Amino acid sequence: MRDNPLRQTPPGSPPCSRLIVNADDFGISVRVNEGIVRAHRQGIVTSTSLMAGGRAFDHGVQCWRDTPTLDVGVHLTVVAERPVLERRSSLTGADGRFPASAGVFLRGFLSGAIRRVDVAAEWAAQIERIRDQGIRVTHLDSHQHLHILPGLADLALHLAARYDVPFVRVPVENPLRSQWASRRDLERMLGATALQVCWTLARLIGAGAMSSHAPRFLGFHAGGRLDDLRLERLLHALRPGRTYELMCHPGLRPDEAEIQSWGYSHETELYALTNPTLRSVLAARNIRLCSFADLAKA
């Protein structure tokens, strides 16, 4: 069994930064799965989030069995994929799929067309499907961050308590972190602002406990395009004594046209996260890699 790196700091040593590097979308594509495993074995990825309804779910589970040091959480999903529960509900259209995008989901949820009870049942089924594989689920997050919505954030917190999941992501990153160098940067800045507003409202209606243990979140602005330069900037922004989660999307180039349409640079992220110089950078800045499982044991 791998030693907990958080228990290896000698007494009297200066405080380190603790960093979880979490790869999203595990289970969505065989090629993405293969890249995530490579980023763990050869790079700095410590954790991943598995999509229970992903088309490559079974392949992802086998990858985990072959790589048991990879920490696994649940990437809760209610958009763009198929549900785990094989029944008609307010979440699915005539084609049996979830709403195509976060915007479509949001309109349905706010109008009452999508019922919270159906989201609760589907998310519970997703957690249970992953647990049934023998996986110890250490964290919850969601596809397109929809679990942060008021009315769903407290649901995610309830499910975490029900299934004894230690951590729930709070995907709030300073909107001003963006470099504002392109239209994509502006879109990310607006998205970060929207997430911050959603989180503020969610806290007002009872989801504040999510932030009591959640690591500080990084990676939204660089989402899908984390290269060497952006990663270096993020690492240099870490502060001693704090714990962070860096969201990333490594992978080999996916075969699926739908995933290609996102415009993510999966292989660029993979190369950045497996750069051989990273270990010396982490050591020089006293940054200690860990996983959600490590934090739960600390």
C-alpha positions as CSV (number, residue, x, y, z in Angstrom):
1,M,0.0,0.0,0.0
2,R,1.2,3.5,-0.9
3,D,2.3,5.6,2.1
4,N,0.3,8.7,2.8
5,P,2.6,11.6,1.7
6,L,1.0,13.9,4.2
7,R,2.6,11.9,7.0
8,Q,6.1,12.2,5.6
9,T,6.8,15.9,6.6
10,P,9.5,16.0,9.4
11,P,8.6,17.9,12.5
12,G,9.8,21.5,12.3
13,S,9.8,21.6,8.5
14,P,8.4,24.7,6.8
15,P,4.7,24.3,5.8
16,C,4.2,22.9,2.3
17,S,1.5,23.4,-0.2
18,R,-0.6,20.3,-0.7
19,L,-1.8,19.6,-4.3
20,I,-4.4,17.2,-5.6
21,V,-4.2,17.0,-9.4
22,N,-7.6,15.6,-10.5
23,A,-8.4,14.5,-14.1
24,D,-12.0,14.9,-15.0
25,D,-14.1,12.8,-17.5
26,F,-12.6,9.4,-16.7
27,G,-14.9,6.9,-18.5
28,I,-16.0,9.1,-21.3
29,S,-13.7,7.7,-23.9
30,V,-11.1,4.9,-24.2
31,R,-8.5,7.4,-25.4
32,V,-9.2,9.8,-22.6
33,N,-9.0,7.0,-20.1
34,E,-5.6,5.9,-21.5
35,G,-4.3,9.4,-21.3
36,I,-5.4,9.8,-17.7
37,V,-3.7,6.6,-16.6
38,R,-0.5,7.7,-18.4
39,A,-0.7,11.1,-16.6
40,H,-0.9,9.2,-13.3
41,R,1.8,6.7,-13.9
42,Q,4.3,9.0,-15.6
43,G,3.2,12.4,-14.3
44,I,1.5,14.3,-11.5
45,V,-2.1,13.3,-11.7
46,T,-3.2,11.8,-8.4
47,S,-6.9,11.5,-8.7
48,T,-9.7,11.2,-11.3
49,S,-13.4,11.5,-11.5
50,L,-15.3,8.6,-13.1
51,M,-18.5,9.0,-15.2
52,A,-20.8,6.2,-14.3
53,G,-22.8,6.6,-17.5
54,G,-19.7,7.2,-19.7
55,R,-19.4,5.1,-22.9
56,A,-16.0,3.9,-21.8
57,F,-17.1,3.2,-18.2
58,D,-16.1,-0.5,-18.2
59,H,-12.7,0.3,-19.7
60,G,-12.2,2.9,-17.0
61,V,-13.0,0.4,-14.3
62,Q,-10.5,-2.0,-15.8
63,C,-7.9,0.8,-16.0
64,W,-8.4,1.4,-12.3
65,R,-8.0,-2.3,-11.4
66,D,-4.7,-2.2,-13.3
67,T,-3.7,1.1,-11.5
68,P,-5.1,0.9,-7.9
69,T,-3.0,3.9,-6.8
70,L,-5.3,6.1,-8.8
71,D,-7.8,7.8,-6.5
72,V,-11.3,7.8,-7.8
73,G,-14.4,10.0,-7.3
74,V,-17.7,10.4,-9.1
75,H,-18.2,12.8,-12.0
76,L,-21.9,13.4,-11.5
77,T,-23.6,13.8,-14.8
78,V,-27.0,15.2,-16.1
79,V,-26.0,16.6,-19.5
80,A,-24.8,15.3,-22.8
81,E,-24.7,11.6,-21.9
82,R,-27.1,8.8,-21.2
83,P,-28.5,8.1,-17.7
84,V,-27.6,5.1,-15.6
85,L,-31.2,4.6,-14.6
86,E,-33.0,2.9,-17.5
87,R,-36.3,4.7,-17.2
88,R,-38.1,7.7,-18.6
89,S,-37.8,10.8,-16.3
90,S,-37.8,14.6,-16.5
91,L,-34.0,14.3,-17.2
92,T,-34.3,12.6,-20.6
93,G,-35.7,13.5,-24.0
94,A,-37.3,11.2,-26.6
95,D,-33.9,9.9,-27.5
96,G,-33.3,8.7,-23.9
97,R,-30.4,11.2,-23.4
98,F,-29.8,14.0,-21.0
99,P,-30.1,17.6,-22.1
100,A,-27.5,18.5,-24.6
101,S,-25.8,21.3,-22.6
102,A,-25.7,23.0,-19.3
103,G,-27.8,25.9,-20.7
104,V,-30.6,23.5,-21.8
105,F,-30.5,21.7,-18.4
106,L,-30.6,25.0,-16.5
107,R,-33.7,26.3,-18.4
108,G,-35.4,23.0,-17.6
109,F,-34.4,23.0,-14.0
110,L,-35.4,26.6,-13.4
111,S,-38.7,26.2,-15.1
112,G,-39.6,23.0,-13.1
113,A,-39.6,20.8,-16.2
114,I,-36.6,18.9,-14.7
115,R,-37.4,17.7,-11.3
116,R,-34.9,17.6,-8.4
117,V,-36.1,14.2,-7.3
118,D,-35.1,12.8,-10.7
119,V,-31.6,14.3,-10.3
120,A,-31.3,12.8,-6.9
121,A,-32.3,9.4,-8.0
122,E,-29.9,9.5,-11.0
123,W,-27.0,10.8,-9.1
124,A,-27.5,8.2,-6.3
125,A,-27.6,5.4,-9.0
126,Q,-24.3,6.8,-10.5
127,I,-22.6,6.7,-7.1
128,E,-23.9,3.2,-6.4
129,R,-22.8,1.9,-9.8
130,I,-19.2,3.0,-9.1
131,R,-19.2,1.7,-5.6
132,D,-20.5,-1.7,-6.8
133,Q,-17.2,-2.1,-8.7
134,G,-15.4,-2.1,-5.4
135,I,-14.2,1.5,-5.7
136,R,-13.8,3.6,-2.6
137,V,-15.3,6.9,-3.7
138,T,-13.4,9.8,-2.2
139,H,-14.9,12.8,-3.8
140,L,-17.8,14.2,-5.9
141,D,-17.8,16.7,-8.7
142,S,-19.8,17.1,-11.8
143,H,-19.8,17.4,-15.6
144,Q,-20.0,21.1,-16.4
145,H,-20.0,21.9,-12.6
146,L,-23.8,21.6,-12.4
147,H,-23.7,20.3,-8.8
148,I,-22.9,23.9,-7.7
149,L,-26.4,25.2,-8.7
150,P,-28.7,26.4,-5.9
151,G,-31.0,23.4,-5.3
152,L,-28.4,20.9,-6.4
153,A,-25.4,21.8,-4.2
154,D,-27.2,20.8,-1.0
155,L,-28.3,17.6,-2.8
156,A,-24.7,16.8,-3.6
157,L,-23.8,17.4,0.0
158,H,-26.6,15.1,1.2
159,L,-25.4,12.3,-1.2
160,A,-21.9,12.7,0.1
161,A,-23.1,12.2,3.6
162,R,-25.3,9.3,2.6
163,Y,-22.5,7.4,0.9
164,D,-19.7,8.5,3.2
165,V,-17.8,10.5,0.6
166,P,-15.3,12.8,2.3
167,F,-15.1,15.7,-0.2
168,V,-17.3,17.6,-2.6
169,R,-15.7,20.0,-5.1
170,V,-16.4,23.7,-4.8
171,P,-15.5,24.8,-8.4
172,V,-15.0,28.5,-7.6
173,E,-11.8,30.2,-8.9
174,N,-11.1,33.9,-8.9
175,P,-12.5,35.3,-12.1
176,L,-9.5,37.7,-12.3
177,R,-7.1,34.8,-12.6
178,S,-7.8,34.7,-16.4
179,Q,-5.2,36.4,-18.6
180,W,-7.8,38.0,-20.8
181,A,-5.8,37.4,-23.9
182,S,-8.5,36.0,-26.1
183,R,-12.3,35.6,-26.5
184,R,-11.9,32.2,-24.9
185,D,-10.3,33.8,-21.8
186,L,-13.3,36.2,-21.6
187,E,-15.8,33.4,-21.8
188,R,-13.9,31.6,-19.1
189,M,-13.9,34.7,-16.9
190,L,-17.7,35.1,-17.4
191,G,-18.1,31.4,-16.6
192,A,-16.1,31.7,-13.4
193,T,-18.2,34.7,-12.4
194,A,-21.4,32.7,-12.9
195,L,-20.1,29.8,-10.8
196,Q,-19.2,32.2,-8.0
197,V,-22.7,33.7,-8.1
198,C,-24.2,30.2,-8.1
199,W,-22.1,29.2,-5.1
200,T,-23.0,32.4,-3.2
201,L,-26.7,31.6,-3.7
202,A,-26.2,27.9,-2.9
203,R,-24.5,28.8,0.4
204,L,-27.5,31.0,1.4
205,I,-29.8,28.0,1.1
206,G,-27.8,25.5,3.0
207,A,-24.8,24.3,1.0
208,G,-22.1,26.1,3.0
209,A,-20.8,23.0,4.6
210,M,-19.4,21.9,1.3
211,S,-16.5,24.4,1.7
212,S,-15.5,23.3,5.2
213,H,-13.2,20.6,3.9
214,A,-13.0,21.2,0.1
215,P,-9.5,22.1,-1.2
216,R,-9.1,25.4,-2.9
217,F,-10.1,25.0,-6.6
218,L,-7.9,25.7,-9.6
219,G,-8.0,25.0,-13.3
220,F,-11.3,26.4,-14.5
221,H,-9.6,29.2,-16.6
222,A,-7.2,26.7,-18.1
223,G,-9.9,24.1,-18.6
224,G,-9.1,22.0,-21.7
225,R,-5.9,23.9,-22.6
226,L,-3.6,23.4,-19.7
227,D,-0.1,23.8,-21.2
228,D,3.4,24.1,-19.7
229,L,3.1,27.8,-19.2
230,R,-0.3,27.8,-17.6
231,L,0.7,25.0,-15.3
232,E,3.8,26.8,-14.3
233,R,1.8,29.9,-13.4
234,L,-0.6,27.9,-11.4
235,L,2.1,26.1,-9.4
236,H,3.8,29.5,-8.7
237,A,0.6,30.8,-7.3
238,L,0.3,28.1,-4.6
239,R,0.7,29.3,-1.0
240,P,2.4,27.4,1.9
241,G,0.1,25.7,4.3
242,R,-2.9,25.5,1.9
243,T,-4.5,22.6,0.1
244,Y,-5.5,22.8,-3.5
245,E,-7.3,20.8,-6.2
246,L,-6.1,21.4,-9.8
247,M,-8.7,20.2,-12.3
248,C,-7.3,19.0,-15.6
249,H,-8.3,17.1,-18.7
250,P,-5.4,15.0,-20.0
251,G,-5.9,12.3,-22.6
252,L,-4.9,10.9,-26.0
253,R,-6.8,12.5,-28.8
254,P,-10.3,11.1,-28.5
255,D,-11.9,9.2,-31.5
256,E,-15.4,10.6,-30.8
257,A,-16.3,13.6,-32.9
258,E,-18.6,14.9,-30.2
259,I,-15.7,15.1,-27.7
260,Q,-13.4,16.6,-30.4
261,S,-15.9,19.4,-30.8
262,W,-15.2,20.7,-27.3
263,G,-11.9,22.1,-28.6
264,Y,-10.0,20.6,-25.7
265,S,-6.3,20.0,-26.1
266,H,-6.2,16.7,-24.3
267,E,-2.7,15.7,-25.5
268,T,-1.2,19.1,-24.7
269,E,-2.5,18.7,-21.2
270,L,-1.1,15.2,-21.0
271,Y,2.4,16.4,-22.1
272,A,2.3,19.3,-19.6
273,L,1.3,17.0,-16.7
274,T,4.0,14.4,-17.6
275,N,6.8,17.0,-18.2
276,P,10.0,15.5,-16.5
277,T,10.9,18.8,-15.0
278,L,7.8,19.0,-12.9
279,R,9.2,17.0,-10.0
280,S,12.0,19.5,-9.5
281,V,9.6,22.4,-9.7
282,L,7.4,20.8,-7.0
283,A,10.4,20.1,-4.8
284,A,11.8,23.7,-5.2
285,R,8.5,25.2,-4.2
286,N,7.8,22.7,-1.4
287,I,4.6,21.5,-3.1
288,R,3.5,18.0,-2.0
289,L,1.3,15.9,-4.2
290,C,-1.5,14.1,-2.6
291,S,-4.9,12.6,-3.3
292,F,-8.4,13.0,-1.7
293,A,-7.8,9.6,-0.1
294,D,-4.6,11.0,1.5
295,L,-6.5,14.0,2.9
296,A,-9.2,11.7,4.3
297,K,-6.5,9.7,6.2
298,A,-4.6,12.7,7.5
